[in-house]
Amino acid sequence: MKAIILAAGKRMRPLTLTTHKTLLKIGDRTLLDRIIDLLIANQVTQITIVTGYRSEEIREHVTTHHPSLNFQFIHNHRYAETNNIYSLAMAIEEILIDDDIVLIQSDLVVESSVFKRLFASPHPNVALVDRYCTGMDGTVVTVRCKNKIQ
């Protein structure tokens, strides 16, 4: 299994004026470290990170804090004028799609139980979504009957 982490944007200002959003800490761990640790715990070791804003900061952090993993980095030079779909398209063009792929937004806080449910799912395609709240500015979907996204 492979993972793509979309980390090009610069949401969460003013918190992100001096650090990338993925390197903000919840407790004693960064958002990005939490995601990577959950992937490792579920045997995902091929991780591609799409960067943009403060990309060198992400690359340095990841290679320093996770030296045993071999990350692939893809830089979205147009991050300020594009969105996560553009970053995903860049990743799809660059990686070999020969296995299942987990796609993760980099600014999410996810409990380990959620990842366990994801990896245990018998369905060929799974999307983990939450209810819409005012202020959400990421990807939004509509869930119709039988829990299908339309």
DSSP file with accessible surface (Angstrom, degrees, kcal/mol):
  #  RESIDUE AA STRUCTURE BP1 BP2  ACC     N-H-->O    O-->H-N    N-H-->O    O-->H-N    TCO  KAPPA ALPHA  PHI   PSI    X-CA   Y-CA   Z-CA
    1    1 A M              0   0   67      0, 0.0    45,-0.8     0, 0.0    44,-0.7   0.000 360.0 360.0 360.0 144.8    0.0    0.0    0.0
    2    2 A K  E     -ab  46 101A  20     98,-2.7   100,-2.5    42,-0.1     2,-0.4  -0.781 360.0-148.9-119.6 164.0    1.1    3.5   -0.8
    3    3 A A  E     -ab  47 102A   1     43,-2.3    45,-2.9    -2,-0.3     2,-0.5  -0.990   5.3-159.9-136.0 144.8    0.1    6.9    0.5
    4    4 A I  E     -ab  48 103A   1     98,-2.8   100,-2.8    -2,-0.4     2,-0.6  -0.996  10.6-164.0-119.1 123.6   -0.1   10.4   -1.0
    5    5 A I  E     -ab  49 104A   0     43,-3.0    45,-2.7    -2,-0.5     2,-0.8  -0.952  11.3-146.4-109.4 119.6   -0.1   13.3    1.5
    6    6 A L  E     +ab  50 105A   9     98,-2.6   100,-2.1    -2,-0.6   101,-0.2  -0.783  37.1 149.5 -88.8 112.0   -1.2   16.6    0.1
    7    7 A A  E     +a   51   0A   0     43,-2.6    45,-0.6    -2,-0.8    15,-0.1  -0.113  31.1 107.2-135.4  35.8    0.8   19.3    1.8
    8    8 A A        +     0   0    7     43,-0.3    45,-2.8    44,-0.1    43,-0.1   0.799  59.1  85.4 -88.7 -28.1    1.2   22.1   -0.6
    9    9 A G        -     0   0   25     43,-0.2    12,-0.3     1,-0.1    43,-0.1   0.004  63.4-141.7 -78.4 178.4   -1.2   24.8    0.8
   10   10 A K        +     0   0   79     69,-0.1     3,-0.2    10,-0.1     6,-0.2  -0.096  43.4 145.5-131.9  36.3   -0.8   27.5    3.4
   11   11 A R        +     0   0   62      1,-0.2    10,-0.2     4,-0.1     0, 0.0  -0.145  46.5  60.0 -63.4 172.9   -4.2   27.5    5.2
   12   12 A M  S >> S-     0   0   69      1,-0.2     3,-1.1     3,-0.1     4,-0.6   0.722  82.1-161.3  77.8  26.0   -4.4   28.2    8.9
   13   13 A R  T 34  +     0   0  118      1,-0.3    -1,-0.2     2,-0.2    -3,-0.0  -0.503  67.2  32.7 -69.8 144.7   -2.9   31.7    8.8
   14   14 A P  T >4 S+     0   0  100      0, 0.0     3,-1.7     0, 0.0    -1,-0.3  -0.990 118.9  57.8 -87.5  -0.6   -1.7   33.4   10.9
   15   15 A L  T <4 S+     0   0  112     -3,-1.1     3,-0.5     1,-0.3     4,-0.3   0.795 106.9  52.2 -59.7 -26.5   -0.4   30.2   12.5
   16   16 A T  T 3< S+     0   0    0     -4,-0.6    -1,-0.3     1,-0.2    -3,-0.2   0.260  76.2  98.2 -98.3  13.8    1.4   29.3    9.4
   17   17 A L  S <  S+     0   0   92     -3,-1.7    -1,-0.2     1,-0.2    -2,-0.1   0.835 101.8  21.7 -67.8 -29.3    3.4   32.6    8.9
   18   18 A T  S    S+     0   0  112     -3,-0.5     2,-0.3    -4,-0.3    -1,-0.2   0.448 131.4  28.5-119.3  -1.8    6.5   31.0   10.5
   19   19 A T  S    S-     0   0   30     -4,-0.3    -1,-0.2    38,-0.0     2,-0.1  -0.989  85.6 -96.8-153.6 154.7    5.9   27.3   10.1
   20   20 A H    >   -     0   0    0     -2,-0.3     3,-1.9    34,-0.2     4,-0.3  -0.458  36.4-117.6 -72.4 148.1    4.1   25.0    7.7
   21   21 A K  G >  S+     0   0    7    -12,-0.3     3,-1.3     1,-0.3    10,-0.3   0.835 113.9  58.3 -56.5 -33.7    0.6   23.9    8.7
   22   22 A T  G 3  S+     0   0    0      1,-0.3    10,-2.8   -15,-0.1    11,-0.4   0.705 102.1  55.5 -71.0 -17.4    1.7   20.2    8.8
   23   23 A L  G <  S+     0   0   19     -3,-1.9    -1,-0.3     8,-0.2    -2,-0.2   0.355  78.3 115.3 -99.8   6.7    4.4   21.1   11.4
   24   24 A L    <   -     0   0   32     -3,-1.3     7,-1.9    -4,-0.3     2,-0.4  -0.505  67.5-122.2 -69.6 144.1    2.0   22.7   13.8
   25   25 A K  E     -D   30   0B 142      5,-0.2     2,-0.5    -2,-0.2     5,-0.2  -0.737  22.3-167.1 -98.9 139.6    1.9   20.7   17.0
   26   26 A I  E >  S-D   29   0B  75      3,-2.8     3,-1.6    -2,-0.4     2,-0.4  -0.991  82.1 -36.3-113.4 110.7   -1.0   19.0   18.7
   27   27 A G  T 3  S-     0   0   72     -2,-0.5    -2,-0.1     1,-0.2     0, 0.0  -0.570 127.4 -27.4  68.6-124.6    0.4   18.1   22.1
   28   28 A D  T 3  S+     0   0  126     -2,-0.4     2,-0.4    -3,-0.1    -1,-0.2   0.310 125.2  72.9-107.0   9.6    4.0   17.1   21.6
   29   29 A R  E <  S-D   26   0B  84     -3,-1.6    -3,-2.8     4,-0.0     2,-0.1  -0.956  76.1-119.2-129.3 146.4    3.7   15.9   17.9
   30   30 A T  E  >  -D   25   0B   4     -2,-0.4     4,-2.2    -5,-0.2    -5,-0.2  -0.333  28.2-114.5 -75.2 160.1    3.3   17.6   14.6
   31   31 A L  H  > S+     0   0    7     -7,-1.9     4,-2.0   -10,-0.3    -8,-0.2   0.926 118.3  50.0 -57.2 -43.2    0.2   17.0   12.4
   32   32 A L  H  > S+     0   0    0    -10,-2.8     4,-2.8     1,-0.2     5,-0.2   0.917 108.6  50.5 -66.7 -42.5    2.5   15.4    9.8
   33   33 A D  H  > S+     0   0   18    -11,-0.4     4,-2.8     1,-0.2    -1,-0.2   0.898 108.7  53.5 -61.9 -38.8    4.3   13.1   12.3
   34   34 A R  H  X S+     0   0   61     -4,-2.2     4,-1.9     2,-0.2    -1,-0.2   0.931 111.5  45.1 -61.4 -44.8    0.9   11.9   13.5
   35   35 A I  H  X S+     0   0    2     -4,-2.0     4,-2.3     2,-0.2    -2,-0.2   0.942 114.2  48.0 -65.4 -46.8   -0.2   11.0   10.0
   36   36 A I  H  X S+     0   0    0     -4,-2.8     4,-2.8     1,-0.2     5,-0.2   0.923 110.5  51.9 -62.0 -42.4    3.1    9.3    9.1
   37   37 A D  H  X S+     0   0   60     -4,-2.8     4,-2.4    -5,-0.2    -1,-0.2   0.892 109.3  50.1 -62.0 -39.0    3.1    7.3   12.4
   38   38 A L  H  X S+     0   0   22     -4,-1.9     4,-0.9    -5,-0.2    -1,-0.2   0.893 110.9  49.5 -66.6 -37.9   -0.4    6.1   11.6
   39   39 A L  H ><>S+     0   0    0     -4,-2.3     5,-2.7     2,-0.2     3,-0.9   0.945 111.4  48.2 -64.6 -46.9    0.6    5.1    8.1
   40   40 A I  H ><5S+     0   0   64     -4,-2.8     3,-2.0     1,-0.3    -2,-0.2   0.917 106.9  56.7 -59.3 -42.8    3.7    3.2    9.5
   41   41 A A  H 3<5S+     0   0   66     -4,-2.4    -1,-0.3     1,-0.3    -2,-0.2   0.744 108.8  48.4 -61.7 -21.5    1.5    1.5   12.1
   42   42 A N  T <<5S-     0   0   31     -3,-0.9    -1,-0.3    -4,-0.9    -2,-0.2   0.005 123.7-103.3-108.9  26.3   -0.7    0.2    9.2
   43   43 A Q  T < 5S+     0   0  151     -3,-2.0     2,-0.7     1,-0.2    -3,-0.2   0.726  73.4 142.3  61.8  27.6    2.3   -1.1    7.1
   44   44 A V      < +     0   0    0     -5,-2.7    -1,-0.2    -6,-0.1    -2,-0.1  -0.891   8.5 153.8 -96.7 116.1    2.3    1.8    4.7
   45   45 A T        +     0   0   78     -2,-0.7     2,-0.8   -44,-0.7    25,-0.5   0.478  49.3  80.8-122.1  -8.5    6.0    2.6    3.9
   46   46 A Q  E     +a    2   0A 105    -45,-0.8   -43,-2.3    23,-0.1     2,-0.5  -0.869  62.5 173.2-101.9 100.5    5.8    4.2    0.4
   47   47 A I  E     -a    3   0A   3     -2,-0.8    25,-2.2    23,-0.5     2,-0.5  -0.947  18.5-167.5-119.5 123.9    4.8    7.8    1.1
   48   48 A T  E     -ac   4  72A  11    -45,-2.9   -43,-3.0    -2,-0.5     2,-0.5  -0.929   7.5-163.2-106.4 130.8    4.7   10.6   -1.4
   49   49 A I  E     -ac   5  73A   0     23,-2.8    25,-2.3    -2,-0.5     2,-0.7  -0.971   8.2-151.1-117.2 123.0    4.3   14.1   -0.1
   50   50 A V  E     -ac   6  74A   0    -45,-2.7   -43,-2.6    -2,-0.5    25,-0.2  -0.845  25.7-174.3 -92.3 119.2    3.2   16.9   -2.4
   51   51 A T  E     +ac   7  75A   3     23,-3.0    25,-3.5    -2,-0.7   -43,-0.3  -0.607  26.6 143.1-108.8 171.9    4.7   20.1   -1.2
   52   52 A G    >   +     0   0    4    -45,-0.6     3,-1.3     1,-0.6     4,-0.2  -0.219  61.0  54.8-162.9 -91.8    4.4   23.8   -2.1
   53   53 A Y  T 3  S-     0   0   21    -45,-2.8    -1,-0.6     1,-0.3    23,-0.0  -0.354 129.5  -6.8 -61.0 129.6    4.5   26.4    0.6
   54   54 A R  T >> S+     0   0   91     -3,-0.1     4,-1.4     1,-0.1     3,-0.5   0.847  83.9 165.2  51.5  42.3    7.6   26.1    2.8
   55   55 A S  H <>  +     0   0   21     -3,-1.3     4,-2.5     1,-0.2     5,-0.2   0.853  66.6  55.4 -60.9 -39.0    8.5   22.9    1.0
   56   56 A E  H 3> S+     0   0  123      1,-0.2     4,-2.6     2,-0.2    -1,-0.2   0.867 103.9  56.2 -64.7 -33.6   12.1   22.7    2.3
   57   57 A E  H <> S+     0   0   51     -3,-0.5     4,-2.2     2,-0.2    -1,-0.2   0.916 110.0  44.8 -63.0 -42.4   10.9   22.9    5.8
   58   58 A I  H  X S+     0   0    0     -4,-1.4     4,-2.8     2,-0.2     5,-0.3   0.947 113.3  49.7 -66.0 -49.3    8.7   19.8    5.3
   59   59 A R  H  X S+     0   0   96     -4,-2.5     4,-2.4     1,-0.2     5,-0.3   0.931 113.0  46.7 -57.2 -46.5   11.4   17.9    3.5
   60   60 A E  H  X S+     0   0  138     -4,-2.6     4,-1.9     1,-0.2     5,-0.2   0.924 113.6  48.2 -63.7 -43.9   13.9   18.6    6.2
   61   61 A H  H  X S+     0   0   27     -4,-2.2     4,-2.8    -5,-0.2     5,-0.2   0.944 113.6  46.0 -62.1 -48.9   11.5   17.7    9.0
   62   62 A V  H  X S+     0   0    0     -4,-2.8     4,-1.9     1,-0.2    -2,-0.2   0.922 114.0  46.4 -64.4 -45.8   10.4   14.4    7.5
   63   63 A T  H  < S+     0   0   71     -4,-2.4    -1,-0.2    -5,-0.3    -2,-0.2   0.835 116.7  46.2 -69.7 -27.2   13.9   13.2    6.6
   64   64 A T  H  < S+     0   0   88     -4,-1.9    -2,-0.2    -5,-0.3    -1,-0.2   0.911 119.8  37.2 -77.5 -43.1   15.2   14.1   10.0
   65   65 A H  H  < S+     0   0  102     -4,-2.8    -2,-0.2     1,-0.2    -3,-0.2   0.626 128.0  33.2 -88.0 -13.9   12.3   12.6   12.0
   66   66 A H    ><  +     0   0   17     -4,-1.9     3,-1.7    -5,-0.2    -1,-0.2  -0.418  67.2 155.5-136.3  59.0   11.7    9.5    9.9
   67   67 A P  T 3   +     0   0  104      0, 0.0    -1,-0.1     0, 0.0    -2,-0.1   0.725  68.5  62.9 -65.7 -19.3   15.2    8.6    8.5
   68   68 A S  T 3  S+     0   0  112     -3,-0.1     2,-0.3     2,-0.1    -5,-0.1   0.638  92.0  79.3 -82.0 -11.3   14.3    4.9    8.0
   69   69 A L  S <  S-     0   0   30     -3,-1.7     2,-0.8    -7,-0.2    -3,-0.1  -0.722  73.0-139.4 -98.6 148.7   11.6    5.8    5.4
   70   70 A N        -     0   0  146    -25,-0.5   -23,-0.5    -2,-0.3     2,-0.2  -0.862  27.8-167.8-106.4  98.0   12.2    6.6    1.8
   71   71 A F        -     0   0   18     -2,-0.8     2,-0.5   -25,-0.1   -23,-0.2  -0.559  14.8-144.0 -85.2 150.4    9.9    9.5    0.9
   72   72 A Q  E     -c   48   0A  74    -25,-2.2   -23,-2.8    -2,-0.2     2,-0.4  -0.961  17.7-158.7-109.2 131.3    9.1   10.8   -2.5
   73   73 A F  E     -c   49   0A  32     -2,-0.5     2,-0.4   -25,-0.2   -23,-0.2  -0.934   9.9-172.6-113.1 135.2    8.6   14.5   -2.7
   74   74 A I  E     -c   50   0A  13    -25,-2.3   -23,-3.0    -2,-0.4     2,-0.6  -0.997  15.9-145.7-124.1 127.6    6.7   16.3   -5.5
   75   75 A H  E     -c   51   0A  51     -2,-0.4     2,-1.0   -25,-0.2   -23,-0.2  -0.845   3.4-155.3-102.4 122.7    6.8   20.1   -5.5
   76   76 A N    >   -     0   0    1    -25,-3.5     3,-1.5    -2,-0.6     6,-0.1  -0.809   9.9-175.2 -91.9  96.7    3.8   22.0   -6.7
   77   77 A H  T 3  S+     0   0  153     -2,-1.0     3,-0.3     1,-0.3    -1,-0.2   0.728  83.3  54.8 -64.5 -20.7    5.3   25.3   -7.8
   78   78 A R  T >>  +     0   0  110      1,-0.2     3,-1.7    -3,-0.1     4,-1.1   0.067  68.1 124.7-101.2  23.9    1.8   26.7   -8.5
   79   79 A Y  T <4  +     0   0   64     -3,-1.5     3,-0.3     1,-0.3    -1,-0.2   0.808  68.6  58.1 -55.5 -33.0    0.4   25.9   -5.0
   80   80 A A  T 34 S+     0   0   71     -3,-0.3    -1,-0.3     1,-0.2    -2,-0.1   0.743 116.9  32.4 -72.4 -20.7   -0.6   29.6   -4.5
   81   81 A E  T <4 S+     0   0  134     -3,-1.7    -1,-0.2     2,-0.1    -2,-0.2   0.413 117.1  55.5-115.6  -1.0   -2.9   29.5   -7.6
   82   82 A T  S  < S-     0   0   34     -4,-1.1     2,-0.2    -3,-0.3    -6,-0.0  -0.572  70.1-131.2-120.5-173.6   -4.1   25.9   -7.6
   83   83 A N    >>  -     0   0   97     -2,-0.2     4,-1.7   -74,-0.0     3,-0.5  -0.632  40.8 -77.3-130.5-170.3   -5.8   23.5   -5.2
   84   84 A N  H 3> S+     0   0   31      1,-0.2     4,-2.5     2,-0.2     5,-0.2   0.785 123.4  60.7 -65.9 -26.8   -5.5   20.0   -3.9
   85   85 A I  H 3> S+     0   0  101      2,-0.2     4,-2.5     1,-0.2    -1,-0.2   0.902 104.4  49.7 -66.8 -38.7   -6.8   18.4   -7.0
   86   86 A Y  H <> S+     0   0   83     -3,-0.5     4,-2.1     2,-0.2    -2,-0.2   0.931 111.2  49.1 -63.5 -44.6   -4.0   19.9   -9.0
   87   87 A S  H  X S+     0   0    4     -4,-1.7     4,-2.0     2,-0.2    -2,-0.2   0.912 111.1  50.1 -61.6 -41.5   -1.5   18.6   -6.4
   88   88 A L  H  X S+     0   0   40     -4,-2.5     4,-2.8     1,-0.2    -2,-0.2   0.924 108.0  53.0 -63.2 -42.8   -3.1   15.2   -6.6
   89   89 A A  H  X S+     0   0   46     -4,-2.5     4,-1.9     1,-0.2    -1,-0.2   0.903 107.7  51.8 -60.2 -39.6   -2.9   15.2  -10.4
   90   90 A M  H  X S+     0   0   41     -4,-2.1     4,-1.1     1,-0.2    -1,-0.2   0.922 110.8  47.9 -61.7 -43.0    0.8   16.0  -10.2
   91   91 A A  H >X S+     0   0    0     -4,-2.0     4,-2.3     1,-0.2     3,-0.6   0.926 108.7  53.2 -64.9 -43.5    1.3   13.0   -7.8
   92   92 A I  H 3< S+     0   0   73     -4,-2.8    -1,-0.2     1,-0.3    -2,-0.2   0.863 108.3  51.6 -61.1 -36.2   -0.7   10.6  -10.1
   93   93 A E  H 3< S+     0   0  158     -4,-1.9    -1,-0.3    -5,-0.2    -2,-0.2   0.798 116.3  40.4 -68.3 -28.7    1.6   11.6  -13.0
   94   94 A E  H << S+     0   0  120     -4,-1.1     2,-0.2    -3,-0.6    -2,-0.2   0.736 102.0  71.1 -95.8 -28.4    4.7   10.9  -11.0
   95   95 A I  S  < S-     0   0   18     -4,-2.3     2,-0.6    -5,-0.1   -47,-0.0  -0.621  79.6-115.2 -97.0 155.8    4.0    7.7   -9.0
   96   96 A L        -     0   0  117     -2,-0.2     2,-1.3     1,-0.0     3,-0.1  -0.762  24.2-149.1 -83.1 120.4    3.7    4.2  -10.2
   97   97 A I        +     0   0   97     -2,-0.6     3,-0.1     1,-0.2     4,-0.1  -0.732  53.2 125.8 -95.8  88.6    0.2    3.1   -9.5
   98   98 A D        +     0   0  104     -2,-1.3     2,-0.3     2,-0.1    -1,-0.2   0.140  69.0  30.7-127.0  14.0    0.7   -0.6   -8.8
   99   99 A D  S    S-     0   0   74     -3,-0.1     2,-0.0     0, 0.0    -1,-0.0  -0.946  99.4 -63.2-158.9 172.3   -1.0   -0.9   -5.4
  100  100 A D        -     0   0  104     -2,-0.3   -98,-2.7    -3,-0.1     2,-0.4  -0.354  50.7-147.9 -63.9 149.7   -3.8    0.6   -3.3
  101  101 A I  E     -b    2   0A  54   -100,-0.2     2,-0.5    -4,-0.1   -98,-0.2  -0.984   9.0-154.3-127.6 133.1   -3.3    4.3   -2.5
  102  102 A V  E     -b    3   0A  16   -100,-2.5   -98,-2.8    -2,-0.4     2,-0.5  -0.921  14.1-156.3-101.9 125.7   -4.4    6.2    0.6
  103  103 A L  E     -b    4   0A  84     -2,-0.5     2,-0.4  -100,-0.2   -98,-0.2  -0.906  15.7-178.4-105.8 127.2   -4.9    9.9   -0.1
  104  104 A I  E     -b    5   0A  11   -100,-2.8   -98,-2.6    -2,-0.5     2,-0.4  -0.987  28.1-134.1-132.6 133.3   -4.6   12.2    2.9
  105  105 A Q  E >   -b    6   0A  40     -2,-0.4     3,-0.9  -100,-0.2   -98,-0.1  -0.674  26.1-135.7 -76.2 136.6   -5.0   15.9    3.5
  106  106 A S  T 3  S+     0   0    0   -100,-2.1   -71,-0.1    -2,-0.4    -1,-0.1   0.617  93.6  61.9 -76.7 -12.2   -2.0   17.0    5.6
  107  107 A D  T 3  S+     0   0   23   -101,-0.2     2,-0.3     2,-0.1    -1,-0.2   0.046  79.5 112.2-106.1  31.2   -3.9   19.2    8.0
  108  108 A L    <   -     0   0   77     -3,-0.9     2,-0.6   -77,-0.1   -73,-0.1  -0.778  57.1-145.9-103.3 145.8   -6.1   16.6    9.5
  109  109 A V        -     0   0   93     -2,-0.3     2,-0.4   -75,-0.0    -2,-0.1  -0.954  29.3-179.8-105.6 117.7   -6.1   15.2   13.0
  110  110 A V        -     0   0   36     -2,-0.6     2,-0.2     4,-0.0   -72,-0.1  -0.972  24.0-131.0-125.1 134.3   -7.1   11.6   12.8
  111  111 A E    >>  -     0   0  139     -2,-0.4     4,-1.3     1,-0.1     3,-1.1  -0.516  25.4-119.1 -78.6 150.9   -7.5    9.0   15.6
  112  112 A S  H 3> S+     0   0   64      1,-0.3     4,-2.3     2,-0.2     5,-0.2   0.838 112.2  63.5 -60.6 -31.7   -5.8    5.6   15.1
  113  113 A S  H 3> S+     0   0   58      1,-0.2     4,-2.0     2,-0.2    -1,-0.3   0.845  99.0  54.9 -63.3 -31.3   -9.2    3.9   15.3
  114  114 A V  H <> S+     0   0   49     -3,-1.1     4,-2.2     2,-0.2    -1,-0.2   0.930 108.6  47.1 -67.4 -43.9  -10.2    5.7   12.1
  115  115 A F  H  X S+     0   0    6     -4,-1.3     4,-2.7     1,-0.2     5,-0.2   0.900 109.1  54.8 -64.4 -38.9   -7.2    4.4   10.2
  116  116 A K  H  X S+     0   0  134     -4,-2.3     4,-1.5     1,-0.2    -1,-0.2   0.919 109.4  47.3 -60.6 -42.5   -7.8    0.9   11.5
  117  117 A R  H  X S+     0   0  194     -4,-2.0     4,-0.7     2,-0.2    -1,-0.2   0.901 111.4  52.0 -64.7 -40.3  -11.4    1.0   10.1
  118  118 A L  H >< S+     0   0   32     -4,-2.2     3,-1.0     1,-0.2    -2,-0.2   0.959 112.9  42.8 -59.6 -51.2  -10.1    2.3    6.8
  119  119 A F  H 3< S+     0   0   52     -4,-2.7    -1,-0.2     1,-0.2    -2,-0.2   0.728 114.4  51.5 -73.4 -18.7   -7.5   -0.4    6.4
  120  120 A A  H 3< S+     0   0   80     -4,-1.5    -1,-0.2    -5,-0.2    -2,-0.2   0.524  81.4 122.8 -92.4  -4.6   -9.9   -3.1    7.5
  121  121 A S    <<  -     0   0   33     -3,-1.0    -3,-0.0    -4,-0.7     5,-0.0  -0.286  54.2-152.2 -62.9 135.8  -12.7   -2.1    5.1
  122  122 A P        +     0   0  118      0, 0.0    -1,-0.1     0, 0.0    -3,-0.0   0.574  67.0 102.0 -82.3  -5.9  -13.8   -4.8    2.7
  123  123 A H  S    S-     0   0  129      1,-0.1     3,-0.1     2,-0.0    -2,-0.0  -0.497  73.4-135.6 -81.3 146.5  -14.8   -2.2    0.1
  124  124 A P  S    S+     0   0  117      0, 0.0     2,-0.4     0, 0.0    -1,-0.1   0.792  94.0  32.6 -71.8 -25.8  -12.6   -1.6   -2.9
  125  125 A N  S    S+     0   0  147      2,-0.0     2,-0.4     0, 0.0    -2,-0.0  -0.998  71.1 177.4-134.0 130.7  -12.9    2.2   -2.6
  126  126 A V        -     0   0   64     -2,-0.4     2,-0.4    -3,-0.1    -8,-0.0  -0.996  10.0-171.0-136.2 137.6  -13.4    4.1    0.7
  127  127 A A        -     0   0   58     -2,-0.4     2,-0.6     2,-0.0    -2,-0.0  -0.998  13.4-149.9-126.8 131.1  -13.6    7.8    1.6
  128  128 A L        +     0   0   93     -2,-0.4     2,-0.3     2,-0.0    -2,-0.0  -0.898  29.8 166.9 -99.8 118.9  -13.5    9.1    5.1
  129  129 A V        -     0   0   81     -2,-0.6     2,-0.3    11,-0.0    11,-0.0  -0.866  22.2-151.2-129.2 163.7  -15.6   12.3    5.4
  130  130 A D        -     0   0  127     -2,-0.3     3,-0.1     1,-0.0     2,-0.0  -0.853  38.6 -80.0-127.8 165.5  -17.0   14.4    8.2
  131  131 A R        -     0   0  205     -2,-0.3     2,-0.2     1,-0.1    -1,-0.0  -0.367  54.2-102.0 -64.9 146.7  -20.0   16.6    8.4
  132  132 A Y        -     0   0  138      9,-0.1     2,-0.3    -2,-0.0    -1,-0.1  -0.455  40.6-173.4 -70.9 138.1  -19.7   20.1    6.8
  133  133 A C    >   -     0   0   75     -2,-0.2     3,-2.1    -3,-0.1    -3,-0.0  -0.974  36.2 -91.6-129.5 147.7  -19.1   23.0    9.3
  134  134 A T  T 3  S+     0   0  142     -2,-0.3     3,-0.1     1,-0.3     0, 0.0  -0.296 113.5  34.1 -55.8 134.6  -18.9   26.7    8.5
  135  135 A G  T 3  S+     0   0   65      1,-0.4     2,-0.3    -3,-0.0    -1,-0.3   0.215  79.8 131.7 101.4 -14.9  -15.4   27.7    7.9
  136  136 A M    <   +     0   0   80     -3,-2.1    -1,-0.4     1,-0.1     4,-0.0  -0.574  24.4 171.0 -70.4 129.0  -14.3   24.4    6.1
  137  137 A D        +     0   0  114     -2,-0.3    -1,-0.1    -3,-0.1     3,-0.1   0.184  45.0  89.0-127.3  18.7  -12.6   25.4    2.9
  138  138 A G  S    S-     0   0   31      1,-0.2     2,-0.2   -55,-0.0    -2,-0.0  -0.006  94.0 -36.1 -93.7-155.9  -11.2   22.1    1.8
  139  139 A T        -     0   0   83     -2,-0.0     2,-0.4     1,-0.0    -1,-0.2  -0.459  60.3-163.7 -68.6 134.3  -12.8   19.5   -0.4
  140  140 A V        -     0   0   89     -2,-0.2     2,-0.3    -3,-0.1   -11,-0.0  -0.968   7.9-177.5-123.7 137.0  -16.5   19.1    0.1
  141  141 A V        -     0   0   59     -2,-0.4     2,-0.5     2,-0.0    -9,-0.1  -0.862  23.4-127.4-126.7 165.7  -18.6   16.1   -1.0
  142  142 A T        -     0   0   64      8,-0.9     8,-2.7    -2,-0.3     2,-0.6  -0.965  18.0-151.6-113.4 128.4  -22.3   15.2   -0.9
  143  143 A V  E     -E  149   0C  66     -2,-0.5     6,-0.2     6,-0.2     2,-0.1  -0.893  20.0-177.9-102.5 124.0  -23.2   11.8    0.6
  144  144 A R  E >>  -E  148   0C 133      4,-3.3     3,-0.8    -2,-0.6     4,-0.7  -0.255  42.0 -32.0-103.0-163.0  -26.4   10.3   -0.9
  145  145 A C  G >4 S+     0   0   96      1,-0.2     3,-1.1     2,-0.2    -1,-0.3  -0.031 125.5  20.1 -55.2 150.1  -28.3    7.2   -0.2
  146  146 A K  G 34 S-     0   0  179      1,-0.2    -1,-0.2    -3,-0.1    -2,-0.1   0.787 127.7 -74.7  59.0  29.5  -26.5    4.0    0.9
  147  147 A N  G <4 S+     0   0  146     -3,-0.8     2,-0.4     1,-0.2    -1,-0.2   0.829  89.3 149.5  57.0  36.4  -23.5    6.2    2.0
  148  148 A K  E <<  -E  144   0C 134     -3,-1.1    -4,-3.3    -4,-0.7     2,-0.4  -0.855  45.3-128.4-103.4 136.9  -22.4    6.8   -1.6
  149  149 A I  E      E  143   0C  77     -2,-0.4    -6,-0.2    -6,-0.2    -4,-0.0  -0.651 360.0 360.0 -82.3 133.7  -20.6   10.0   -2.5
  150  150 A Q              0   0  146     -8,-2.7    -8,-0.9    -2,-0.4    -1,-0.0  -0.890 360.0 360.0-125.0 360.0  -22.0   11.9   -5.5
